[in-house]
Amino acid sequence: MKVVIMGCGRVGSQLGRQLVEEGHDVAVIDPDSINLDRLGPDFKGKKIKGVGFDRDVLVQAGIEQADAFAATSPSDNANIIAARIARNIFHVPRVVVRQYDPRRAEIYRRLGLLTVSSSIWGAERIRELLTFVDLEPIFTFGHGEVFLTAIEVPLQLVGRQVRDLTVSGEIMVTTIVRQGKAFLPLSGTEFQAEDVLHLAILASALDRLKTMLGMGEGE
C-alpha cells in the first residue's frame, strides 16, 4: 500500500516507521527538516520537506498514486485542508485526520472525514481503566461504545458452548486462543479449561457480562 503522511511529529514519525516496517511504500511530509530527522537514518520511505497541503509537494510525495493519506500535523486547520485536497482533488481512497480540538468533531463528520482524537481517546481510555477493573479493554471502537477484552475462561463455563456467552447485539466471542493457537469459534464450540477468550462487548452490557461470568459484587 502507498501511504502519504503529512506531519512528522511524534505521531506521524511513529506511524511512518511502523508502516515502512510492515512493507508499505511511505512518504512523509513536514516543513521542518528537524522533524523529518525523527524518522532516523535507516528510514526506507521518502522524506519530503514542504507544506503538506501544497499540491506540488503532495504530487512530489506521490499523492496521485496513494492508497491512503494521514494528516497528523499539529494544526487542525492544516490537517483538514490537506485531507480535503487528498480526498476531493486527488481522490485518495482512504483519508484519516488527527483531530486536536474535540469541538471540531462535528465539522469533520459533516465533511465525511475519518478522525482520531487523542484527547477524546485518552479521556475514554482513562475512564475505562478506572471503571472496568475486572474486564480491562484492550481495544475500543468509536468513542468507547464497544470494546474488546480478553479473559481466561471461568471454570463454570468449561464444557459450555459459545452460544451460552453470546447475547445478540451486546456480547460476542470473537476469538479463542487454545494451547497457543487462535481460531474463530462457532456457536456450538465448547469452552475448554485454560482457553483465552476475546470478547467484543457493548459497554452498556458490561454488568450483564459480569453476571454471566460470575463476577458479582464481592468476588
C-alpha atoms as a printed R data frame, in Angstrom:
    type eleno elety resid chain resno       x       y      z
1   ATOM     1    CA   MET     A     1   0.000   0.000  0.000
2   ATOM     2    CA   LYS     A     2   1.235   3.504 -0.832
3   ATOM     3    CA   VAL     A     3   0.722   5.945  2.048
4   ATOM     4    CA   VAL     A     4   1.383   9.677  2.304
5   ATOM     5    CA   ILE     A     5   1.689  11.181  5.797
6   ATOM     6    CA   MET     A     6   1.539  14.910  6.450
7   ATOM     7    CA   GLY     A     7   3.270  15.874  9.693
8   ATOM     8    CA   CYS     A     8   6.339  14.287 11.230
9   ATOM     9    CA   GLY     A     9   5.795  14.869 14.920
10  ATOM    10    CA   ARG     A    10   5.639  12.050 17.437
11  ATOM    11    CA   VAL     A    11   2.541  10.501 15.863
12  ATOM    12    CA   GLY     A    12   3.488  10.980 12.230
13  ATOM    13    CA   SER     A    13   7.046   9.724 12.646
14  ATOM    14    CA   GLN     A    14   5.981   6.654 14.591
15  ATOM    15    CA   LEU     A    15   3.243   5.893 12.066
16  ATOM    16    CA   GLY     A    16   5.691   6.266  9.199
17  ATOM    17    CA   ARG     A    17   8.256   3.924 10.736
18  ATOM    18    CA   GLN     A    18   5.633   1.311 11.570
19  ATOM    19    CA   LEU     A    19   4.178   1.316  8.073
20  ATOM    20    CA   VAL     A    20   7.618   1.013  6.478
21  ATOM    21    CA   GLU     A    21   8.468  -1.898  8.771
22  ATOM    22    CA   GLU     A    22   5.259  -3.589  7.583
23  ATOM    23    CA   GLY     A    23   6.434  -3.245  3.991
24  ATOM    24    CA   HIS     A    24   4.355  -0.289  2.832
25  ATOM    25    CA   ASP     A    25   5.549   2.435  0.463
26  ATOM    26    CA   VAL     A    26   5.561   5.572  2.642
27  ATOM    27    CA   ALA     A    27   6.241   9.261  2.064
28  ATOM    28    CA   VAL     A    28   6.302  11.704  4.995
29  ATOM    29    CA   ILE     A    29   5.874  15.457  4.532
30  ATOM    30    CA   ASP     A    30   6.948  18.138  7.007
31  ATOM    31    CA   PRO     A    31   8.182  21.738  6.584
32  ATOM    32    CA   ASP     A    32  10.878  21.240  9.236
33  ATOM    33    CA   SER     A    33  13.878  19.049  8.396
34  ATOM    34    CA   ILE     A    34  14.499  18.562 12.125
35  ATOM    35    CA   ASN     A    35  11.127  16.863 12.401
36  ATOM    36    CA   LEU     A    36  11.930  14.645  9.437
37  ATOM    37    CA   ASP     A    37  15.081  13.566 11.270
38  ATOM    38    CA   ARG     A    38  12.749  11.812 13.761
39  ATOM    39    CA   LEU     A    39  12.368   9.086 11.156
40  ATOM    40    CA   GLY     A    40  16.001   8.072 11.641
41  ATOM    41    CA   PRO     A    41  18.780   7.421  9.130
42  ATOM    42    CA   ASP     A    42  17.520   3.945  8.283
43  ATOM    43    CA   PHE     A    43  14.043   5.080  7.204
44  ATOM    44    CA   LYS     A    44  13.368   3.475  3.822
45  ATOM    45    CA   GLY     A    45  10.474   5.726  2.845
46  ATOM    46    CA   LYS     A    46  10.565   9.186  1.268
47  ATOM    47    CA   LYS     A    47  11.170  12.351  3.306
48  ATOM    48    CA   ILE     A    48   9.603  15.423  1.725
49  ATOM    49    CA   LYS     A    49  10.351  18.874  3.106
50  ATOM    50    CA   GLY     A    50   7.421  21.189  2.419
51  ATOM    51    CA   VAL     A    51   3.915  22.260  3.332
52  ATOM    52    CA   GLY     A    52   1.587  19.288  3.403
53  ATOM    53    CA   PHE     A    53  -1.364  20.995  1.724
54  ATOM    54    CA   ASP     A    54   0.704  22.369 -1.170
55  ATOM    55    CA   ARG     A    55  -0.361  20.469 -4.294
56  ATOM    56    CA   ASP     A    56   3.136  20.354 -5.788
57  ATOM    57    CA   VAL     A    57   4.509  18.946 -2.537
58  ATOM    58    CA   LEU     A    58   1.748  16.349 -2.431
59  ATOM    59    CA   VAL     A    59   2.459  15.333 -6.014
60  ATOM    60    CA   GLN     A    60   6.151  15.028 -5.176
61  ATOM    61    CA   ALA     A    61   5.175  12.713 -2.320
62  ATOM    62    CA   GLY     A    62   3.198  10.527 -4.717
63  ATOM    63    CA   ILE     A    63  -0.328  11.528 -3.751
64  ATOM    64    CA   GLU     A    64  -1.603  10.729 -7.267
65  ATOM    65    CA   GLN     A    65  -0.867   7.043 -6.712
66  ATOM    66    CA   ALA     A    66  -1.579   6.951 -2.973
67  ATOM    67    CA   ASP     A    67  -3.911   4.393 -1.439
68  ATOM    68    CA   ALA     A    68  -4.112   6.289  1.851
69  ATOM    69    CA   PHE     A    69  -3.373   9.706  3.339
70  ATOM    70    CA   ALA     A    70  -2.891  10.622  7.006
71  ATOM    71    CA   ALA     A    71  -2.930  14.228  8.233
72  ATOM    72    CA   THR     A    72  -1.049  14.273 11.544
73  ATOM    73    CA   SER     A    73   0.336  17.806 11.774
74  ATOM    74    CA   PRO     A    74  -0.162  19.841 14.985
75  ATOM    75    CA   SER     A    75  -2.641  22.152 13.221
76  ATOM    76    CA   ASP     A    76  -6.306  21.200 12.889
77  ATOM    77    CA   ASN     A    77  -6.732  23.753 10.107
78  ATOM    78    CA   ALA     A    78  -3.781  22.400  8.118
79  ATOM    79    CA   ASN     A    79  -4.957  18.820  8.647
80  ATOM    80    CA   ILE     A    80  -8.464  19.485  7.395
81  ATOM    81    CA   ILE     A    81  -7.274  21.430  4.338
82  ATOM    82    CA   ALA     A    82  -4.775  18.717  3.378
83  ATOM    83    CA   ALA     A    83  -7.326  15.957  3.965
84  ATOM    84    CA   ARG     A    84  -9.897  17.627  1.735
85  ATOM    85    CA   ILE     A    85  -7.317  18.115 -1.021
86  ATOM    86    CA   ALA     A    86  -6.262  14.470 -0.760
87  ATOM    87    CA   ARG     A    87  -9.834  13.221 -0.890
88  ATOM    88    CA   ASN     A    88 -11.597  15.680 -3.196
89  ATOM    89    CA   ILE     A    89  -8.850  16.572 -5.671
90  ATOM    90    CA   PHE     A    90  -6.595  13.510 -5.748
91  ATOM    91    CA   HIS     A    91  -9.361  11.042 -4.826
92  ATOM    92    CA   VAL     A    92  -7.282   9.106 -2.309
93  ATOM    93    CA   PRO     A    93  -9.451   6.142 -1.236
94  ATOM    94    CA   ARG     A    94  -8.723   6.361  2.488
95  ATOM    95    CA   VAL     A    95  -8.061   9.594  4.390
96  ATOM    96    CA   VAL     A    96  -7.582   9.826  8.156
97  ATOM    97    CA   VAL     A    97  -7.179  13.065 10.111
98  ATOM    98    CA   ARG     A    98  -5.687  13.656 13.530
99  ATOM    99    CA   GLN     A    99  -8.008  15.995 15.430
100 ATOM   100    CA   TYR     A   100  -6.783  18.078 18.352
101 ATOM   101    CA   ASP     A   101  -9.833  20.164 19.230
102 ATOM   102    CA   PRO     A   102 -12.796  17.898 20.121
103 ATOM   103    CA   ARG     A   103 -15.147  20.819 19.473
104 ATOM   104    CA   ARG     A   104 -14.401  20.476 15.767
105 ATOM   105    CA   ALA     A   105 -15.594  16.881 15.631
106 ATOM   106    CA   GLU     A   106 -18.923  17.834 14.046
107 ATOM   107    CA   ILE     A   107 -17.148  19.744 11.264
108 ATOM   108    CA   TYR     A   108 -15.059  16.694 10.430
109 ATOM   109    CA   ARG     A   109 -18.119  14.452 10.455
110 ATOM   110    CA   ARG     A   110 -20.032  16.752  8.092
111 ATOM   111    CA   LEU     A   111 -17.097  16.611  5.711
112 ATOM   112    CA   GLY     A   112 -17.103  12.827  5.873
113 ATOM   113    CA   LEU     A   113 -13.558  12.565  7.215
114 ATOM   114    CA   LEU     A   114 -12.280   9.780  9.448
115 ATOM   115    CA   THR     A   115 -10.754  11.292 12.581
116 ATOM   116    CA   VAL     A   116  -8.594  10.257 15.507
117 ATOM   117    CA   SER     A   117  -8.801  12.491 18.580
118 ATOM   118    CA   SER     A   118  -6.073  11.914 21.151
119 ATOM   119    CA   SER     A   119  -7.915  13.927 23.804
120 ATOM   120    CA   ILE     A   120 -11.202  12.044 23.391
121 ATOM   121    CA   TRP     A   121  -9.462   8.683 23.143
122 ATOM   122    CA   GLY     A   122  -7.253   9.458 26.135
123 ATOM   123    CA   ALA     A   123 -10.164  10.513 28.338
124 ATOM   124    CA   GLU     A   124 -12.165   7.455 27.315
125 ATOM   125    CA   ARG     A   125  -9.224   5.144 27.944
126 ATOM   126    CA   ILE     A   126  -8.676   6.591 31.436
127 ATOM   127    CA   ARG     A   127 -12.377   6.186 32.201
128 ATOM   128    CA   GLU     A   128 -12.216   2.554 31.100
129 ATOM   129    CA   LEU     A   129  -9.183   1.803 33.246
130 ATOM   130    CA   LEU     A   130 -10.864   3.414 36.249
131 ATOM   131    CA   THR     A   131 -14.214   1.682 35.893
132 ATOM   132    CA   PHE     A   132 -13.632  -1.617 34.054
133 ATOM   133    CA   VAL     A   133 -11.335  -3.196 36.622
134 ATOM   134    CA   ASP     A   134 -12.405  -6.803 36.106
135 ATOM   135    CA   LEU     A   135 -12.543  -6.670 32.329
136 ATOM   136    CA   GLU     A   136  -9.834  -4.298 31.137
137 ATOM   137    CA   PRO     A   137 -10.356  -3.245 27.499
138 ATOM   138    CA   ILE     A   138  -7.506  -3.985 25.131
139 ATOM   139    CA   PHE     A   139  -9.088  -2.014 22.286
140 ATOM   140    CA   THR     A   140 -12.038   0.343 21.928
141 ATOM   141    CA   PHE     A   141 -14.204   1.319 18.979
142 ATOM   142    CA   GLY     A   142 -15.901   4.623 18.271
143 ATOM   143    CA   HIS     A   143 -15.942   6.673 21.462
144 ATOM   144    CA   GLY     A   144 -15.873   3.591 23.682
145 ATOM   145    CA   GLU     A   145 -19.364   2.280 22.911
146 ATOM   146    CA   VAL     A   146 -17.836  -1.108 22.065
147 ATOM   147    CA   PHE     A   147 -14.645  -2.582 23.451
148 ATOM   148    CA   LEU     A   148 -12.576  -5.722 23.081
149 ATOM   149    CA   THR     A   149 -11.294  -7.613 26.105
150 ATOM   150    CA   ALA     A   150  -9.571 -10.917 26.848
151 ATOM   151    CA   ILE     A   151 -10.224 -13.324 29.727
152 ATOM   152    CA   GLU     A   152  -9.335 -16.862 30.680
153 ATOM   153    CA   VAL     A   153 -12.467 -18.977 30.564
154 ATOM   154    CA   PRO     A   154 -14.044 -19.249 34.050
155 ATOM   155    CA   LEU     A   155 -14.411 -22.752 35.495
156 ATOM   156    CA   GLN     A   156 -18.202 -22.553 35.393
157 ATOM   157    CA   LEU     A   157 -18.077 -22.125 31.591
158 ATOM   158    CA   VAL     A   158 -15.781 -25.080 30.862
159 ATOM   159    CA   GLY     A   159 -17.819 -27.544 28.816
160 ATOM   160    CA   ARG     A   160 -20.401 -24.902 27.925
161 ATOM   161    CA   GLN     A   161 -20.763 -23.544 24.405
162 ATOM   162    CA   VAL     A   162 -20.046 -20.204 22.780
163 ATOM   163    CA   ARG     A   163 -23.776 -19.595 22.357
164 ATOM   164    CA   ASP     A   164 -24.070 -19.610 26.166
165 ATOM   165    CA   LEU     A   165 -21.874 -16.491 26.327
166 ATOM   166    CA   THR     A   166 -23.433 -14.725 23.356
167 ATOM   167    CA   VAL     A   167 -26.064 -12.016 23.550
168 ATOM   168    CA   SER     A   168 -27.164 -10.732 20.163
169 ATOM   169    CA   GLY     A   169 -26.069  -7.148 19.643
170 ATOM   170    CA   GLU     A   170 -24.339  -6.965 23.033
171 ATOM   171    CA   ILE     A   171 -21.764  -9.708 23.674
172 ATOM   172    CA   MET     A   172 -19.821 -11.786 21.157
173 ATOM   173    CA   VAL     A   173 -16.964 -14.285 21.489
174 ATOM   174    CA   THR     A   174 -14.751 -13.254 18.591
175 ATOM   175    CA   THR     A   175 -11.700 -15.480 19.096
176 ATOM   176    CA   ILE     A   176 -10.498 -18.342 21.264
177 ATOM   177    CA   VAL     A   177  -6.821 -18.975 21.918
178 ATOM   178    CA   ARG     A   178  -6.259 -22.617 22.841
179 ATOM   179    CA   GLN     A   179  -2.800 -24.038 23.560
180 ATOM   180    CA   GLY     A   180  -1.234 -21.005 21.913
181 ATOM   181    CA   LYS     A   181  -3.283 -21.171 18.702
182 ATOM   182    CA   ALA     A   182  -6.126 -18.796 17.868
183 ATOM   183    CA   PHE     A   183  -9.277 -19.715 15.967
184 ATOM   184    CA   LEU     A   184 -12.705 -18.284 15.198
185 ATOM   185    CA   PRO     A   185 -15.302 -20.249 17.166
186 ATOM   186    CA   LEU     A   186 -18.730 -21.418 16.058
187 ATOM   187    CA   SER     A   187 -21.808 -21.021 18.234
188 ATOM   188    CA   GLY     A   188 -21.520 -24.691 19.189
189 ATOM   189    CA   THR     A   189 -17.810 -24.595 20.073
190 ATOM   190    CA   GLU     A   190 -17.241 -25.869 23.623
191 ATOM   191    CA   PHE     A   191 -15.037 -23.970 26.032
192 ATOM   192    CA   GLN     A   192 -12.062 -25.879 27.427
193 ATOM   193    CA   ALA     A   193 -10.004 -25.215 30.533
194 ATOM   194    CA   GLU     A   194  -7.315 -22.532 30.026
195 ATOM   195    CA   ASP     A   195  -8.966 -21.168 26.884
196 ATOM   196    CA   VAL     A   196  -8.389 -17.436 26.452
197 ATOM   197    CA   LEU     A   197 -11.478 -15.717 25.102
198 ATOM   198    CA   HIS     A   198 -11.543 -12.453 23.209
199 ATOM   199    CA   LEU     A   199 -14.901 -10.770 23.643
200 ATOM   200    CA   ALA     A   200 -16.472  -7.826 21.803
201 ATOM   201    CA   ILE     A   201 -18.808  -6.093 24.240
202 ATOM   202    CA   LEU     A   202 -21.262  -3.240 24.118
203 ATOM   203    CA   ALA     A   203 -20.190  -1.017 27.020
204 ATOM   204    CA   SER     A   204 -23.751  -0.828 28.315
205 ATOM   205    CA   ALA     A   205 -23.800  -4.651 28.591
206 ATOM   206    CA   LEU     A   206 -20.780  -4.829 30.912
207 ATOM   207    CA   ASP     A   207 -22.799  -5.581 34.059
208 ATOM   208    CA   ARG     A   208 -24.700  -8.298 32.222
209 ATOM   209    CA   LEU     A   209 -21.440  -9.920 31.136
210 ATOM   210    CA   LYS     A   210 -20.045  -9.779 34.660
211 ATOM   211    CA   THR     A   211 -23.119 -11.603 35.903
212 ATOM   212    CA   MET     A   212 -22.728 -14.255 33.212
213 ATOM   213    CA   LEU     A   213 -19.076 -14.722 34.202
214 ATOM   214    CA   GLY     A   214 -19.832 -14.872 37.906
215 ATOM   215    CA   MET     A   215 -18.110 -11.558 38.608
216 ATOM   216    CA   GLY     A   216 -20.674 -10.324 41.081
217 ATOM   217    CA   GLU     A   217 -20.039  -7.920 43.908
218 ATOM   218    CA   GLY     A   218 -17.647  -9.212 46.485
219 ATOM   219    CA   GLU     A   219 -15.998 -11.654 44.085
